[in-house]
Amino acid sequence: MNGMSIFVTIGIGFILLMSLITIVFISVILFKIRKNDLSQTQHSIRRNFPVLARIRYLSEHIGPELRQYFFEGDHEGKPFSRIDFQFIVKAGKYAKTIIAFGSKRDFEKPGFYIRNAFFAKQINDLHADNAVLIQTRKYVEDKDTLFARHEHSEKAQLKPWRYWDQDAIIMGKDTCRTPFVIKSPVAMSGMSYGALGDHAITALSYGLKDAGTYMNTGEGGLSPHHLKGGADIIVQIGPAKFGLRNPDGSFSFEELRKKAILPQVKAFELKLGQGAKIRGGHIEGSKVTPEIAEIRGVEPYKTVDSPNRFEEFHDMDTMMDFIEQIREVSGKPVGIKLVIGSEETFEEFVSYMARTNRHPDFITIDGGEGGTGATYQAMADSVGLPIKAALMIAQRVLKKYKVREKVTLIASGKLFSPDRIAIALSMGADVVQIARGLMIAVGCIGAQKCHSNECPVGVATTNPKLQKALVIDEKRYRVTNYITTLREELYMLAAAAGLTSPRQFSEKYIVYVDQDLQVKPINQLQQEKELLFIS
């Protein structure tokens, strides 16, 4: 036998030996698993079918990812579909969302439509403040193959598409020493440091500053990361008063004064409710780092559940007393965030405002379809009206009692695209706030791990190892591009409707097509008091 034959024989023998060892090793592991499964008492199926039960568990565990990427249609994913994600990501990366061939919307289903004009406005007719261009970065695609997309990032200049000064929203103009002037119809909804990591909050702060709009801190309190980028800020105050509390948990007017003197802080918002959780906030102990604990005034690494409501007030009079105290001490606008549950309860509040001439400077209405880092399934599904139904109630009741002009109306709840924003503005909103759309812009993939501190892309986690995935100096530009692209397309929709600015959207520019293909103007729906969901 020559040397080559010996080498081949040894090689085959080694392969056979390793294969035998592998089979024995796997057999031993399977035997132990089978033995443990047959003797355990927790899972019935594992006692009878150990191997099949393990395969079932594996399939169940990876099922969401398989459905998201392989089996669900473009519009089927919840709470955001594949096409929703694609729109937001394209706007953030490329600062454009041009499509080809046609819409994928199901036009046979009932839904809202923007009424186009016989003669659209020219681009030069639009009333937009585009004097100072935004300096940003965007991606340019070089080649898109089956296995990889080749692209590069380059410097870019974008038109801001903000309101003219005369179209600006002035919050608290008749009640505050320092009103808040808003020139963007789109801003960031409340997202706390703690619910999101410091990388995400910092990227949002820089991106929103460059885009020329504001951010809301969420109920977790004002952090250095919110301030870092220089964006305007609305400080949200939840029932736990995080960042604005004394050691005994009571509200601290001294802390309020410290926050109010910061130039970036433009207003304060009392959170009475949130679309996905009409209750106090929740954060797992694993996310409560020492820094977050210091900001919030709680113990590190201890799970926090804030109260369901404020202890400082219990009715309209005491609530307005509290609002007026905060307004007087801070000198800045004070509003409330709520979820409308019925027309009767909201009308009770509005009639009180009309009768007493006491009112907050702004009202943020969050729809039941809004998101959260942690809540109960039943509460997210069934408590609180969706944003369009709620806006129709709010606009109708505020006008009925002639107090609409006294408050700024802000809307939130899956309003992440220009058409959704235009419809919300037409239904009465002055400003639209976005949360999850901006999370997607900074990298969220919808893993639904927000509550666990295990967000795989570093957005909704305080884990430093996971946060390294989120590069602030890259994601900040995606935030800027996303917001700016939303505003540009919103202006294009206004032009199609024959308007010179999105500020002019009103009820008459929206129609509803029902299941019988009958076209109904919004004012007719208002009269019928129908509560509708957008398709």
C-alpha positions as CSV (number, residue, x, y, z in Angstrom):
1,M,0.0,0.0,0.0
2,N,1.5,3.3,-1.0
3,G,1.7,6.4,1.1
4,M,-1.3,8.1,-0.6
5,S,-3.6,5.1,0.1
6,I,-2.5,5.0,3.7
7,F,-3.3,8.7,4.0
8,V,-6.8,8.2,2.5
9,T,-7.5,5.2,4.7
10,I,-6.5,7.2,7.8
11,G,-8.6,10.2,6.7
12,I,-11.7,8.0,6.1
13,G,-11.2,6.3,9.5
14,F,-10.9,9.6,11.2
15,I,-14.1,10.9,9.6
16,L,-16.0,7.7,10.5
17,L,-14.7,7.9,14.1
18,M,-15.8,11.6,14.4
19,S,-19.2,10.8,12.9
20,L,-19.6,7.9,15.4
21,I,-18.6,10.2,18.3
22,T,-21.0,12.9,17.1
23,I,-23.9,10.4,16.8
24,V,-23.1,9.0,20.3
25,F,-22.9,12.5,21.7
26,I,-26.2,13.6,20.2
27,S,-27.9,10.3,21.2
28,V,-26.8,10.9,24.8
29,I,-28.1,14.5,24.8
30,L,-31.4,13.4,23.3
31,F,-31.7,10.5,25.8
32,K,-31.2,12.9,28.7
33,I,-33.6,15.4,27.3
34,R,-36.2,12.6,26.7
35,K,-35.7,11.3,30.3
36,N,-36.1,14.8,31.7
37,D,-39.1,15.6,29.6
38,L,-40.9,12.3,30.5
39,S,-40.4,13.0,34.2
40,Q,-41.2,16.7,34.3
41,T,-44.7,17.8,35.3
42,Q,-45.1,21.2,33.8
43,H,-45.6,20.6,30.1
44,S,-48.1,17.8,29.1
45,I,-47.0,17.4,25.5
46,R,-43.3,17.0,26.5
47,R,-44.3,14.0,28.7
48,N,-45.9,12.2,25.8
49,F,-43.9,13.4,22.8
50,P,-40.5,14.8,24.0
51,V,-38.8,15.2,20.6
52,L,-41.8,16.6,18.7
53,A,-42.5,18.9,21.6
54,R,-39.0,20.4,21.4
55,I,-39.5,21.0,17.6
56,R,-42.9,22.6,18.3
57,Y,-41.2,24.9,20.8
58,L,-38.5,25.9,18.4
59,S,-41.1,26.6,15.7
60,E,-43.1,28.7,18.1
61,H,-40.1,30.7,19.2
62,I,-39.0,31.6,15.7
63,G,-42.5,31.9,14.3
64,P,-42.8,35.7,14.6
65,E,-39.6,36.2,12.6
66,L,-40.6,33.7,9.9
67,R,-44.0,35.4,9.5
68,Q,-42.5,38.9,9.4
69,Y,-40.0,38.1,6.7
70,F,-41.5,35.2,4.7
71,F,-45.2,34.6,5.1
72,E,-47.0,37.8,5.9
73,G,-48.1,40.0,3.0
74,D,-46.9,43.6,2.6
75,H,-49.9,45.0,4.6
76,E,-50.5,42.1,7.0
77,G,-48.0,42.7,9.8
78,K,-49.2,44.3,13.1
79,P,-48.7,46.8,14.6
80,F,-46.6,47.9,11.6
81,S,-46.6,46.1,8.2
82,R,-43.6,45.4,6.0
83,I,-44.6,48.3,3.7
84,D,-44.8,50.6,6.7
85,F,-41.3,49.7,7.8
86,Q,-40.0,50.2,4.2
87,F,-41.6,53.6,3.9
88,I,-40.0,54.9,7.2
89,V,-36.6,53.3,6.5
90,K,-36.4,54.7,2.9
91,A,-37.4,58.2,4.1
92,G,-34.6,58.0,6.8
93,K,-31.9,56.5,4.6
94,Y,-32.5,58.1,1.2
95,A,-34.6,61.2,2.1
96,K,-37.2,60.1,-0.5
97,T,-40.0,57.5,-0.8
98,I,-40.7,57.4,-4.5
99,I,-42.5,54.2,-5.6
100,A,-43.1,52.7,-9.1
101,F,-46.0,50.9,-10.8
102,G,-48.8,51.9,-8.4
103,S,-50.3,51.8,-4.9
104,K,-50.7,48.5,-2.9
105,R,-53.6,49.9,-0.9
106,D,-56.8,47.9,-1.1
107,F,-59.2,50.4,-2.7
108,E,-62.2,48.0,-2.2
109,K,-62.0,48.6,1.6
110,P,-63.6,51.7,3.3
111,G,-61.2,54.5,4.2
112,F,-60.4,58.2,4.2
113,Y,-59.1,60.0,1.1
114,I,-57.7,63.5,0.6
115,R,-59.8,65.6,-1.8
116,N,-57.7,66.9,-4.6
117,A,-58.3,70.2,-6.3
118,F,-59.3,70.8,-9.9
119,F,-56.2,73.0,-10.2
120,A,-53.3,72.1,-8.0
121,K,-50.9,74.7,-6.6
122,Q,-47.5,75.1,-8.1
123,I,-44.4,74.4,-5.9
124,N,-43.6,78.1,-6.1
125,D,-47.0,79.0,-4.6
126,L,-46.4,77.1,-1.4
127,H,-45.9,79.0,1.9
128,A,-42.9,77.2,3.3
129,D,-39.8,78.6,5.1
130,N,-37.0,77.1,3.0
131,A,-34.6,79.9,3.4
132,V,-31.9,78.0,5.4
133,L,-31.2,74.5,4.0
134,I,-30.7,71.5,6.4
135,Q,-27.2,70.0,6.3
136,T,-27.5,66.2,6.5
137,R,-26.2,62.9,5.1
138,K,-28.2,60.4,3.0
139,Y,-27.5,57.1,1.3
140,V,-27.1,56.7,-2.5
141,E,-27.6,53.2,-3.9
142,D,-24.7,52.0,-6.2
143,K,-25.9,48.5,-6.9
144,D,-28.6,46.2,-5.6
145,T,-28.0,42.5,-6.1
146,L,-29.6,39.3,-4.9
147,F,-27.2,38.9,-2.0
148,A,-26.2,42.5,-1.1
149,R,-27.1,46.1,-1.6
150,H,-24.1,48.4,-2.3
151,E,-24.5,52.0,-1.3
152,H,-22.6,54.9,0.2
153,S,-23.4,57.8,2.4
154,E,-22.8,61.4,1.2
155,K,-23.5,64.9,2.4
156,A,-26.8,66.4,1.3
157,Q,-28.8,69.6,1.7
158,L,-32.6,69.4,2.2
159,K,-35.2,72.1,2.2
160,P,-36.8,72.3,5.7
161,W,-40.4,72.6,4.6
162,R,-41.3,74.4,7.8
163,Y,-44.2,76.9,8.3
164,W,-43.9,80.6,7.6
165,D,-43.8,82.7,10.7
166,Q,-47.4,83.9,10.1
167,D,-48.5,80.2,10.0
168,A,-46.6,79.2,13.1
169,I,-48.5,77.6,16.0
170,I,-48.1,79.7,19.2
171,M,-48.8,77.7,22.3
172,G,-49.8,79.7,25.4
173,K,-49.7,83.1,23.6
174,D,-52.3,84.6,26.0
175,T,-51.4,82.8,29.2
176,C,-47.7,82.5,29.5
177,R,-44.7,84.7,30.0
178,T,-42.8,82.6,27.5
179,P,-45.1,81.1,24.8
180,F,-43.8,78.2,22.6
181,V,-43.6,79.0,18.9
182,I,-43.9,75.8,16.7
183,K,-43.1,75.9,13.0
184,S,-43.2,72.2,12.3
185,P,-46.4,70.2,11.9
186,V,-44.5,67.1,12.9
187,A,-42.6,66.4,16.2
188,M,-41.6,63.6,18.5
189,S,-44.0,62.0,20.9
190,G,-43.1,61.1,24.5
191,M,-40.3,58.5,24.7
192,S,-38.4,58.2,28.0
193,Y,-34.8,57.7,28.7
194,G,-35.0,54.2,30.2
195,A,-37.6,52.9,27.9
196,L,-35.0,53.9,25.2
197,G,-31.3,53.8,25.7
198,D,-29.0,56.9,25.8
199,H,-27.7,56.2,22.2
200,A,-31.3,56.3,20.8
201,I,-32.3,59.4,22.8
202,T,-29.1,61.3,21.8
203,A,-29.5,60.4,18.1
204,L,-33.1,61.7,18.3
205,S,-32.0,64.9,20.0
206,Y,-29.4,65.7,17.3
207,G,-31.7,64.7,14.5
208,L,-34.7,66.6,15.6
209,K,-32.6,69.7,16.3
210,D,-31.3,69.6,12.7
211,A,-34.8,69.0,11.4
212,G,-36.1,72.0,13.3
213,T,-38.7,70.4,15.6
214,Y,-39.2,69.4,19.2
215,M,-39.1,66.3,21.3
216,N,-41.2,65.1,24.2
217,T,-39.2,63.5,27.1
218,G,-41.9,61.0,28.1
219,E,-42.7,60.4,31.7
220,G,-39.2,59.2,32.6
221,G,-38.0,62.8,33.1
222,L,-35.5,65.2,31.5
223,S,-32.1,63.6,30.9
224,P,-28.8,64.9,29.7
225,H,-29.3,62.8,26.6
226,H,-32.5,64.7,25.7
227,L,-30.6,67.9,26.0
228,K,-27.4,66.9,24.2
229,G,-28.5,67.6,20.6
230,G,-30.0,71.0,21.4
231,A,-33.6,70.2,20.2
232,D,-36.6,72.1,21.8
233,I,-38.2,70.0,24.5
234,I,-41.6,69.4,26.1
235,V,-41.1,67.9,29.5
236,Q,-43.7,65.3,30.3
237,I,-44.8,64.8,33.9
238,G,-46.3,61.5,34.8
239,P,-48.1,60.5,38.0
240,A,-44.8,59.4,39.5
241,K,-43.3,62.9,38.8
242,F,-39.9,61.4,37.7
243,G,-37.3,64.1,37.8
244,L,-39.7,66.5,39.4
245,R,-40.3,64.9,42.8
246,N,-39.2,65.3,46.4
247,P,-37.7,62.3,48.2
248,D,-41.1,61.4,49.6
249,G,-42.6,61.3,46.1
250,S,-44.4,64.6,46.2
251,F,-44.1,67.2,43.4
252,S,-41.1,69.5,43.7
253,F,-41.6,73.1,42.5
254,E,-37.9,73.7,43.1
255,E,-37.0,71.0,40.5
256,L,-39.6,72.6,38.2
257,R,-37.9,76.0,38.5
258,K,-34.5,74.3,37.6
259,K,-36.0,72.7,34.5
260,A,-38.0,75.8,33.4
261,I,-34.9,78.1,33.3
262,L,-33.3,75.8,30.6
263,P,-33.7,77.5,27.2
264,Q,-34.4,74.2,25.5
265,V,-37.4,73.4,27.7
266,K,-40.4,75.0,26.1
267,A,-43.4,73.5,27.8
268,F,-44.7,71.0,30.4
269,E,-47.2,68.2,29.8
270,L,-49.2,66.3,32.5
271,K,-49.7,62.7,31.4
272,L,-53.2,61.6,32.4
273,G,-53.3,58.7,30.0
274,Q,-51.6,57.0,27.0
275,G,-53.2,55.2,24.1
276,A,-51.7,51.8,24.9
277,K,-51.9,52.0,28.7
278,I,-54.5,54.0,30.6
279,R,-52.5,53.5,33.7
280,G,-49.1,54.4,35.2
281,G,-45.9,53.6,33.4
282,H,-43.8,50.5,33.9
283,I,-40.1,49.9,33.6
284,E,-38.3,46.6,34.4
285,G,-35.6,46.7,37.0
286,S,-33.0,45.5,34.5
287,K,-33.3,48.8,32.6
288,V,-33.0,51.0,35.7
289,T,-29.3,51.8,35.7
290,P,-27.9,54.1,38.4
291,E,-28.0,57.1,36.0
292,I,-31.7,56.4,35.2
293,A,-32.4,55.9,38.9
294,E,-30.8,59.2,39.8
295,I,-32.8,61.1,37.0
296,R,-36.1,59.5,38.1
297,G,-35.4,59.6,41.9
298,V,-35.9,55.8,42.4
299,E,-33.7,52.8,43.4
300,P,-31.3,51.3,40.8
301,Y,-32.3,47.9,39.3
302,K,-35.7,47.9,40.9
303,T,-38.8,47.5,38.8
304,V,-40.9,50.7,38.8
305,D,-44.7,51.0,38.4
306,S,-45.9,54.6,38.6
307,P,-49.4,55.3,40.0
308,N,-52.4,55.2,37.7
309,R,-53.2,58.9,38.3
310,F,-51.8,62.0,40.1
311,E,-52.3,62.3,43.8
312,E,-52.1,66.1,43.4
313,F,-55.6,66.4,42.0
314,H,-58.8,64.5,41.8
315,D,-61.3,66.7,39.8
316,M,-61.4,69.5,37.3
317,D,-60.9,72.3,39.8
318,T,-57.9,70.7,41.5
319,M,-56.3,69.7,38.2
320,M,-56.6,73.3,36.9
321,D,-55.2,74.6,40.2
322,F,-52.1,72.4,39.7
323,I,-51.8,73.4,36.0
324,E,-52.0,77.1,36.9
325,Q,-49.4,76.6,39.6
326,I,-46.9,75.0,37.2
327,R,-47.7,77.7,34.6
328,E,-47.0,80.5,37.1
329,V,-43.8,79.0,38.4
330,S,-42.4,78.0,35.1
331,G,-43.8,80.9,32.9
332,K,-44.2,78.3,30.1
333,P,-47.2,76.5,28.5
334,V,-48.7,73.6,30.4
335,G,-50.8,70.9,28.7
336,I,-52.3,67.6,29.4
337,K,-52.0,64.2,27.5
338,L,-55.1,62.1,27.6
339,V,-57.0,59.3,25.8
340,I,-60.7,59.9,24.9
341,G,-62.9,57.1,26.1
342,S,-66.2,58.6,25.2
343,E,-67.8,61.8,24.0
344,E,-69.6,62.3,27.3
345,T,-66.4,62.3,29.4
346,F,-64.6,64.7,27.1
347,E,-67.6,67.0,26.8
348,E,-67.7,67.2,30.6
349,F,-64.1,68.5,30.6
350,V,-64.7,71.0,27.7
351,S,-67.9,72.3,29.2
352,Y,-65.9,73.0,32.4
353,M,-63.4,75.0,30.4
354,A,-66.1,77.1,28.8
355,R,-67.9,77.7,32.0
356,T,-64.8,78.7,34.1
357,N,-62.5,80.1,31.4
358,R,-59.8,77.8,32.8
359,H,-57.9,75.6,30.4
360,P,-54.6,74.0,29.7
361,D,-52.5,75.6,26.9
362,F,-52.5,72.4,24.9
363,I,-54.2,69.0,24.8
364,T,-52.4,66.0,23.5
365,I,-54.8,63.3,22.3
366,D,-53.3,59.8,22.1
367,G,-55.1,57.2,20.1
368,G,-55.8,53.6,21.4
369,E,-53.5,52.4,18.6
370,G,-50.5,54.1,20.2
371,G,-47.5,52.2,21.3
372,T,-45.7,51.5,24.6
373,G,-42.7,49.6,26.0
374,A,-44.9,47.6,28.4
375,T,-48.6,47.2,29.1
376,Y,-51.4,44.6,29.4
377,Q,-52.6,43.0,26.1
378,A,-56.3,43.7,26.9
379,M,-55.6,47.3,27.7
380,A,-53.7,47.9,24.5
381,D,-56.5,46.2,22.5
382,S,-59.6,47.5,24.0
383,V,-59.3,50.6,26.2
384,G,-59.4,54.1,24.6
385,L,-60.7,55.2,21.2
386,P,-58.5,55.2,18.1
387,I,-57.0,58.6,17.1
388,K,-59.3,59.5,14.2
389,A,-62.5,58.8,16.1
390,A,-61.1,60.7,19.1
391,L,-60.0,63.7,17.0
392,M,-63.5,63.9,15.4
393,I,-65.0,64.0,18.9
394,A,-62.5,66.6,20.2
395,Q,-62.9,69.0,17.3
396,R,-66.7,68.7,17.4
397,V,-66.9,69.3,21.1
398,L,-64.3,72.1,21.3
399,K,-66.1,74.0,18.6
400,K,-69.5,73.4,20.2
401,Y,-68.4,75.1,23.4
402,K,-66.4,77.8,21.5
403,V,-63.1,77.0,23.2
404,R,-61.2,75.5,20.2
405,E,-59.1,78.6,19.7
406,K,-57.9,78.6,23.3
407,V,-56.0,75.4,23.1
408,T,-53.4,73.8,20.8
409,L,-54.5,70.3,19.8
410,I,-51.8,67.7,19.4
411,A,-52.5,64.2,18.0
412,S,-50.5,60.9,18.2
413,G,-51.1,57.3,17.4
414,K,-49.6,55.6,14.4
415,L,-49.5,58.9,12.4
416,F,-46.2,58.0,10.7
417,S,-46.9,58.9,7.1
418,P,-47.8,62.1,5.3
419,D,-51.3,61.0,4.3
420,R,-52.1,60.0,7.9
421,I,-50.7,63.3,9.1
422,A,-52.8,65.3,6.5
423,I,-55.9,63.5,7.6
424,A,-55.2,64.2,11.3
425,L,-54.6,67.9,10.5
426,S,-57.9,68.0,8.6
427,M,-59.7,66.5,11.6
428,G,-58.5,69.3,13.8
429,A,-54.9,68.6,15.0
430,D,-52.5,71.5,15.0
431,V,-49.4,69.3,15.4
432,V,-48.8,65.5,15.0
433,Q,-46.4,63.7,17.2
434,I,-44.6,60.4,16.3
435,A,-42.9,57.8,18.5
436,R,-42.6,54.4,16.8
437,G,-41.9,55.9,13.4
438,L,-38.9,57.6,14.9
439,M,-37.8,54.4,16.7
440,I,-37.8,52.7,13.3
441,A,-35.8,55.6,11.8
442,V,-33.1,55.0,14.4
443,G,-33.0,51.2,13.8
444,C,-36.0,49.4,15.4
445,I,-36.9,46.2,13.6
446,G,-40.1,45.4,15.5
447,A,-38.5,42.6,17.6
448,Q,-41.1,43.5,20.4
449,K,-38.4,43.1,23.1
450,C,-38.9,46.7,24.4
451,H,-39.9,45.6,27.9
452,S,-37.1,43.0,28.3
453,N,-34.0,45.2,27.9
454,E,-32.9,42.8,25.1
455,C,-33.6,45.0,22.1
456,P,-31.3,43.4,19.5
457,V,-30.6,46.7,17.7
458,G,-29.8,48.8,20.7
459,V,-32.9,51.1,20.6
460,A,-35.1,50.1,23.5
461,T,-32.4,48.9,25.9
462,T,-29.9,50.4,28.4
463,N,-27.5,47.4,27.9
464,P,-24.2,48.9,26.7
465,K,-23.3,45.8,24.8
466,L,-26.5,46.0,22.8
467,Q,-26.5,49.8,22.4
468,K,-23.2,49.6,20.5
469,A,-25.2,48.6,17.5
470,L,-26.7,52.0,17.4
471,V,-24.2,54.5,16.0
472,I,-25.4,58.0,16.9
473,D,-23.5,59.8,14.2
474,E,-25.2,57.6,11.6
475,K,-28.7,57.4,12.9
476,R,-29.1,61.1,13.8
477,Y,-29.2,61.9,10.0
478,R,-32.0,59.3,9.5
479,V,-34.1,61.1,12.0
480,T,-33.5,64.4,10.3
481,N,-34.3,62.9,6.9
482,Y,-37.4,61.1,8.0
483,I,-39.0,64.3,9.6
484,T,-37.9,66.5,6.7
485,T,-39.3,64.0,4.1
486,L,-42.6,63.8,6.0
487,R,-42.9,67.6,5.8
488,E,-42.0,67.8,2.2
489,E,-44.6,65.2,1.2
490,L,-47.1,66.9,3.4
491,Y,-46.6,70.1,1.5
492,M,-47.0,68.1,-1.8
493,L,-50.3,66.8,-0.5
494,A,-51.4,70.3,0.4
495,A,-50.5,71.4,-3.2
496,A,-52.6,68.6,-4.6
497,A,-55.5,69.7,-2.5
498,G,-55.2,73.3,-3.8
499,L,-53.6,74.6,-0.6
500,T,-50.5,76.7,0.0
501,S,-49.7,75.1,3.4
502,P,-50.6,72.0,5.4
503,R,-51.8,74.6,8.0
504,Q,-54.9,75.1,5.8
505,F,-56.1,71.5,6.0
506,S,-59.6,71.3,7.4
507,E,-62.6,69.0,7.4
508,K,-63.7,69.9,3.9
509,Y,-60.5,68.5,2.4
510,I,-61.1,64.9,3.6
511,V,-63.8,62.4,2.5
512,Y,-64.7,58.9,3.6
513,V,-65.6,56.1,1.2
514,D,-67.8,53.5,2.9
515,Q,-68.3,49.8,2.2
516,D,-71.0,50.7,-0.3
517,L,-68.6,53.1,-2.2
518,Q,-70.6,56.1,-1.0
519,V,-68.5,59.2,-0.6
520,K,-69.1,61.1,2.7
521,P,-67.6,64.4,3.7
522,I,-66.2,64.6,7.2
523,N,-68.8,67.1,8.3
524,Q,-71.5,64.5,7.4
525,L,-69.7,61.9,9.5
526,Q,-69.5,64.5,12.3
527,Q,-73.3,65.0,12.1
528,E,-73.9,61.2,12.1
529,K,-71.3,60.9,15.0
530,E,-69.8,57.7,13.5
531,L,-66.7,56.4,15.1
532,L,-64.5,55.1,12.3
533,F,-61.2,53.2,11.9
534,I,-59.0,54.0,8.9
535,S,-58.3,51.0,6.7
